């Protein structure tokens, strides 16, 4: 009797990365990754601005 070996299927993420590699060049992938990093950084700065504005308004309300 022949032994049956289970072969692990690639995850969906692995499959998508493989397709991405085939369809998109390395430069475009890097550019997209950099763009996403910029989006995340912009969101962080916007959150910091809102928090700072809230603190300044709270301090201003106390001194008025």
N, CA, C and O atoms as a printed pandas DataFrame, in Angstrom:
     atom_number atom_name residue_name chain_id  residue_number  x_coord  y_coord  z_coord
0              1         N          UNK        A               1    0.847   -1.174    0.000
1              2        CA          UNK        A               1    0.000    0.000    0.000
2              3         C          UNK        A               1    0.893    1.238    0.000
3              4         O          UNK        A               1    1.891    1.296    0.718
4              5         N          UNK        A               2    0.528    2.215   -0.803
5              6        CA          UNK        A               2    1.321    3.429   -0.939
6              7         C          UNK        A               2    0.891    4.442    0.124
7              8         O          UNK        A               2   -0.299    4.620    0.384
8              9         N          UNK        A               3    1.882    5.103    0.733
9             10        CA          UNK        A               3    1.597    6.104    1.759
10            11         C          UNK        A               3    1.007    7.349    1.111
11            12         O          UNK        A               3    1.426    7.769    0.033
12            13         N          UNK        A               4    0.039    7.919    1.785
13            14        CA          UNK        A               4   -0.587    9.154    1.309
14            15         C          UNK        A               4    0.046   10.313    2.054
15            16         O          UNK        A               4    0.096   10.331    3.284
16            17         N          UNK        A               5    0.524   11.270    1.297
17            18        CA          UNK        A               5    1.139   12.443    1.922
18            19         C          UNK        A               5    0.242   13.651    1.723
19            20         O          UNK        A               5   -0.252   13.924    0.629
20            21         N          UNK        A               6    0.057   14.351    2.805
21            22        CA          UNK        A               6   -0.744   15.575    2.723
22            23         C          UNK        A               6    0.161   16.701    2.255
23            24         O          UNK        A               6    1.272   16.879    2.755
24            25         N          UNK        A               7   -0.328   17.443    1.300
25            26        CA          UNK        A               7    0.439   18.574    0.797
26            27         C          UNK        A               7   -0.292   19.840    1.222
27            28         O          UNK        A               7   -1.472   20.023    0.921
28            29         N          UNK        A               8    0.419   20.704    1.922
29            30        CA          UNK        A               8   -0.195   21.937    2.408
30            31         C          UNK        A               8   -0.550   22.848    1.235
31            32         O          UNK        A               8    0.262   23.072    0.337
32            33         N          UNK        A               9   -1.760   23.361    1.260
33            34        CA          UNK        A               9   -2.190   24.297    0.240
34            35         C          UNK        A               9   -1.675   25.691    0.609
35            36         O          UNK        A               9   -1.606   26.037    1.789
36            37         N          UNK        A              10   -1.321   26.476   -0.382
37            38        CA          UNK        A              10   -0.863   27.829   -0.059
38            39         C          UNK        A              10   -2.025   28.656    0.488
39            40         O          UNK        A              10   -3.180   28.469    0.105
40            41         N          UNK        A              11   -1.694   29.560    1.378
41            42        CA          UNK        A              11   -2.740   30.421    1.921
42            43         C          UNK        A              11   -3.209   31.386    0.841
43            44         O          UNK        A              11   -2.552   31.556   -0.187
44            45         N          UNK        A              12   -4.328   32.001    1.082
45            46        CA          UNK        A              12   -4.855   32.982    0.129
46            47         C          UNK        A              12   -3.851   34.119   -0.039
47            48         O          UNK        A              12   -3.631   34.600   -1.150
48            49         N          UNK        A              13   -3.249   34.542    1.059
49            50        CA          UNK        A              13   -2.257   35.622    0.998
50            51         C          UNK        A              13   -1.079   35.224    0.122
51            52         O          UNK        A              13   -0.620   36.009   -0.708
52            53         N          UNK        A              14   -0.598   34.014    0.308
53            54        CA          UNK        A              14    0.520   33.543   -0.515
54            55         C          UNK        A              14    0.134   33.503   -1.989
55            56         O          UNK        A              14    0.922   33.874   -2.859
56            57         N          UNK        A              15   -1.071   33.055   -2.255
57            58        CA          UNK        A              15   -1.536   32.974   -3.641
58            59         C          UNK        A              15   -1.633   34.366   -4.259
59            60         O          UNK        A              15   -1.223   34.573   -5.401
60            61         N          UNK        A              16   -2.180   35.323   -3.498
61            62        CA          UNK        A              16   -2.290   36.692   -4.007
62            63         C          UNK        A              16   -0.922   37.320   -4.243
63            64         O          UNK        A              16   -0.721   38.036   -5.224
64            65         N          UNK        A              17    0.008   37.050   -3.346
65            66        CA          UNK        A              17    1.368   37.583   -3.533
66            67         C          UNK        A              17    2.014   37.002   -4.791
67            68         O          UNK        A              17    2.717   37.703   -5.519
68            69         N          UNK        A              18    1.775   35.739   -5.033
69            70        CA          UNK        A              18    2.326   35.107   -6.229
70            71         C          UNK        A              18    1.741   35.735   -7.486
71            72         O          UNK        A              18    2.467   36.039   -8.432
72            73         N          UNK        A              19    0.430   35.927   -7.492
73            74        CA          UNK        A              19   -0.217   36.568   -8.638
74            75         C          UNK        A              19    0.298   37.993   -8.800
75            76         O          UNK        A              19    0.575   38.436   -9.915
76            77         N          UNK        A              20    0.427   38.711   -7.685
77            78        CA          UNK        A              20    0.943   40.077   -7.728
78            79         C          UNK        A              20    2.346   40.113   -8.328
79            80         O          UNK        A              20    2.656   40.983   -9.141
80            81         N          UNK        A              21    3.176   39.184   -7.934
81            82        CA          UNK        A              21    4.539   39.125   -8.454
82            83         C          UNK        A              21    4.542   38.900   -9.958
83            84         O          UNK        A              21    5.356   39.478  -10.679
84            85         N          UNK        A              22    3.638   38.066  -10.423
85            86        CA          UNK        A              22    3.574   37.786  -11.858
86            87         C          UNK        A              22    3.040   38.968  -12.652
87            88         O          UNK        A              22    3.497   39.227  -13.766
88            89         N          UNK        A              23    2.073   39.690  -12.085
89            90        CA          UNK        A              23    1.404   40.752  -12.822
90            91         C          UNK        A              23    2.055   42.126  -12.671
91            92         O          UNK        A              23    2.017   42.940  -13.594
92            93         N          UNK        A              24    2.640   42.377  -11.530
93            94        CA          UNK        A              24    3.164   43.710  -11.237
94            95         C          UNK        A              24    4.666   43.628  -10.998
95            96         O          UNK        A              24    5.156   42.731  -10.311
96            97         N          UNK        A              25    5.369   44.564  -11.569
97            98        CA          UNK        A              25    6.814   44.613  -11.378
98            99         C          UNK        A              25    7.172   45.038   -9.968
99           100         O          UNK        A              25    6.336   45.561   -9.232
100          101         N          UNK        A              26    8.399   44.813   -9.608
101          102        CA          UNK        A              26    8.889   45.136   -8.268
102          103         C          UNK        A              26    8.782   46.630   -7.984
103          104         O          UNK        A              26    8.427   47.022   -6.872
104          105         N          UNK        A              27    9.080   47.454   -8.956
105          106        CA          UNK        A              27    9.033   48.893   -8.757
106          107         C          UNK        A              27    7.643   49.381   -8.409
107          108         O          UNK        A              27    7.480   50.211   -7.515
108          109         N          UNK        A              28    6.637   48.875   -9.107
109          110        CA          UNK        A              28    5.263   49.282   -8.815
110          111         C          UNK        A              28    4.825   48.808   -7.436
111          112         O          UNK        A              28    4.115   49.516   -6.723
112          113         N          UNK        A              29    5.248   47.624   -7.072
113          114        CA          UNK        A              29    4.898   47.095   -5.751
114          115         C          UNK        A              29    5.510   47.960   -4.661
115          116         O          UNK        A              29    4.855   48.276   -3.668
116          117         N          UNK        A              30    6.772   48.343   -4.850
117          118        CA          UNK        A              30    7.446   49.202   -3.876
118          119         C          UNK        A              30    6.761   50.561   -3.805
119          120         O          UNK        A              30    6.569   51.102   -2.716
120          121         N          UNK        A              31    6.394   51.113   -4.949
121          122        CA          UNK        A              31    5.716   52.411   -4.970
122          123         C          UNK        A              31    4.386   52.342   -4.230
123          124         O          UNK        A              31    4.042   53.258   -3.483
124          125         N          UNK        A              32    3.640   51.266   -4.433
125          126        CA          UNK        A              32    2.355   51.115   -3.754
126          127         C          UNK        A              32    2.558   50.975   -2.246
127          128         O          UNK        A              32    1.803   51.548   -1.461
128          129         N          UNK        A              33    3.563   50.224   -1.844
129          130        CA          UNK        A              33    3.860   50.051   -0.421
130          131         C          UNK        A              33    4.248   51.392    0.196
131          132         O          UNK        A              33    3.811   51.718    1.300
132          133         N          UNK        A              34    5.066   52.169   -0.515
133          134        CA          UNK        A              34    5.459   53.489   -0.020
134          135         C          UNK        A              34    4.253   54.420    0.086
135          136         O          UNK        A              34    4.141   55.187    1.041
136          137         N          UNK        A              35    3.362   54.353   -0.886
137          138        CA          UNK        A              35    2.164   55.192   -0.859
138          139         C          UNK        A              35    1.299   54.836    0.349
139          140         O          UNK        A              35    0.776   55.726    1.020
140          141         N          UNK        A              36    1.150   53.557    0.624
141          142        CA          UNK        A              36    0.342   53.136    1.772
142          143         C          UNK        A              36    0.986   53.593    3.074
143          144         O          UNK        A              36    0.284   54.022    3.990
144          145         N          UNK        A              37    2.297   53.508    3.168
145          146        CA          UNK        A              37    3.001   53.993    4.355
146          147         C          UNK        A              37    2.744   55.481    4.542
147          148         O          UNK        A              37    2.557   55.939    5.670
148          149         N          UNK        A              38    2.730   56.242    3.452
149          150        CA          UNK        A              38    2.443   57.670    3.527
150          151         C          UNK        A              38    1.019   57.927    4.012
151          152         O          UNK        A              38    0.788   58.840    4.805
152          153         N          UNK        A              39    0.073   57.131    3.542
153          154        CA          UNK        A              39   -1.310   57.276    3.988
154          155         C          UNK        A              39   -1.406   57.047    5.489
155          156         O          UNK        A              39   -2.057   57.814    6.198
156          157         N          UNK        A              40   -0.763   55.999    5.972
157          158        CA          UNK        A              40   -0.803   55.707    7.405
158          159         C          UNK        A              40   -0.166   56.822    8.218
159          160         O          UNK        A              40   -0.671   57.183    9.281
160          161         N          UNK        A              41    0.933   57.367    7.728
161          162        CA          UNK        A              41    1.607   58.468    8.420
162          163         C          UNK        A              41    0.732   59.716    8.430
163          164         O          UNK        A              41    0.667   60.410    9.445
164          165         N          UNK        A              42    0.059   60.014    7.324
165          166        CA          UNK        A              42   -0.859   61.156    7.276
166          167         C          UNK        A              42   -1.999   60.984    8.274
167          168         O          UNK        A              42   -2.398   61.942    8.935
168          169         N          UNK        A              43   -2.515   59.785    8.381
169          170        CA          UNK        A              43   -3.582   59.524    9.350
170          171         C          UNK        A              43   -3.091   59.741   10.774
171          172         O          UNK        A              43   -3.806   60.301   11.606
172          173         N          UNK        A              44   -1.865   59.294   11.054
173          174        CA          UNK        A              44   -1.309   59.472   12.390
174          175         C          UNK        A              44   -1.145   60.954   12.715
175          176         O          UNK        A              44   -1.472   61.396   13.817
176          177         N          UNK        A              45   -0.631   61.723   11.741
177          178        CA          UNK        A              45   -0.451   63.166   11.964
178          179         C          UNK        A              45   -1.797   63.859   12.160
179          180         O          UNK        A              45   -1.913   64.744   13.007
180          181         N          UNK        A              46   -2.805   63.475   11.399
181          182        CA          UNK        A              46   -4.135   64.071   11.551
182          183         C          UNK        A              46   -4.693   63.785   12.941
183          184         O          UNK        A              46   -5.285   64.665   13.567
184          185         N          UNK        A              47   -4.509   62.572   13.419
185          186        CA          UNK        A              47   -4.968   62.206   14.759
186          187         C          UNK        A              47   -4.241   63.038   15.805
187          188         O          UNK        A              47   -4.858   63.514   16.758
188          189         N          UNK        A              48   -2.934   63.217   15.635
189          190        CA          UNK        A              48   -2.153   64.038   16.564
190          191         C          UNK        A              48   -2.647   65.486   16.562
191          192         O          UNK        A              48   -2.731   66.116   17.616
192          193         N          UNK        A              49   -2.975   66.014   15.374
193          194        CA          UNK        A              49   -3.478   67.394   15.290
194          195         C          UNK        A              49   -4.792   67.548   16.038
195          196         O          UNK        A              49   -4.991   68.529   16.754
196          197         N          UNK        A              50   -5.688   66.583   15.874
197          198        CA          UNK        A              50   -6.983   66.635   16.558
198          199         C          UNK        A              50   -6.780   66.573   18.066
199          200         O          UNK        A              50   -7.408   67.334   18.802
200          201         N          UNK        A              51   -5.924   65.692   18.532
201          202        CA          UNK        A              51   -5.661   65.573   19.970
202          203         C          UNK        A              51   -5.063   66.865   20.514
203          204         O          UNK        A              51   -5.442   67.317   21.595
204          205         N          UNK        A              52   -4.131   67.464   19.771
205          206        CA          UNK        A              52   -3.509   68.712   20.206
206          207         C          UNK        A              52   -4.539   69.836   20.259
207          208         O          UNK        A              52   -4.549   70.639   21.191
208          209         N          UNK        A              53   -5.396   69.883   19.258
209          210        CA          UNK        A              53   -6.439   70.904   19.238
210          211         C          UNK        A              53   -7.367   70.741   20.439
211          212         O          UNK        A              53   -7.754   71.734   21.056
212          213         N          UNK        A              54   -7.726   69.511   20.778
213          214        CA          UNK        A              54   -8.595   69.264   21.932
214          215         C          UNK        A              54   -7.937   69.741   23.223
215          216         O          UNK        A              54   -8.593   70.346   24.071
216          217         N          UNK        A              55   -6.644   69.470   23.369
217          218        CA          UNK        A              55   -5.915   69.899   24.574
218          219         C          UNK        A              55   -5.863   71.412   24.640
219          220         O          UNK        A              55   -6.112   71.991   25.697
220          221         N          UNK        A              56   -5.544   72.066   23.532
221          222        CA          UNK        A              56   -5.469   73.523   23.525
222          223         C          UNK        A              56   -6.815   74.161   23.845
223          224         O          UNK        A              56   -6.877   75.152   24.573
224          225         N          UNK        A              57   -7.883   73.605   23.309
225          226        CA          UNK        A              57   -9.217   74.125   23.605
226          227         C          UNK        A              57   -9.574   73.935   25.070
227          228         O          UNK        A              57  -10.197   74.811   25.671
228          229         N          UNK        A              58   -9.188   72.802   25.657
229          230        CA          UNK        A              58   -9.472   72.541   27.069
230          231         C          UNK        A              58   -8.697   73.529   27.945
231          232         O          UNK        A              58   -9.245   74.054   28.915
232          233         N          UNK        A              59   -7.448   73.781   27.617
233          234        CA          UNK        A              59   -6.631   74.731   28.378
234          235         C          UNK        A              59   -7.206   76.130   28.218
235          236         O          UNK        A              59   -7.290   76.874   29.195
236          237         N          UNK        A              60   -7.595   76.494   27.033
237          238        CA          UNK        A              60   -8.168   77.815   26.770
238          239         C          UNK        A              60   -9.472   78.013   27.542
239          240         O          UNK        A              60   -9.737   79.109   28.036
240          241         N          UNK        A              61  -10.278   76.977   27.650
241          242        CA          UNK        A              61  -11.547   77.082   28.376
242          243         C          UNK        A              61  -11.308   77.281   29.849
243          244         O          UNK        A              61  -12.100   77.959   30.504
244          245         N          UNK        A              62  -10.247   76.717   30.405
245          246        CA          UNK        A              62   -9.943   76.868   31.827
246          247         C          UNK        A              62   -9.459   78.275   32.168
247          248         O          UNK        A              62   -9.770   78.809   33.232
248          249         N          UNK        A              63   -8.702   78.862   31.259
249          250        CA          UNK        A              63   -8.130   80.178   31.530
250          251         C          UNK        A              63   -9.101   81.314   31.225
251          252         O          UNK        A              63   -8.856   82.451   31.626
252          253         N          UNK        A              64  -10.179   81.035   30.538
253          254        CA          UNK        A              64  -11.139   82.085   30.183
254          255         C          UNK        A              64  -12.053   82.428   31.333
255          256         O          UNK        A              64  -12.918   83.293   31.197
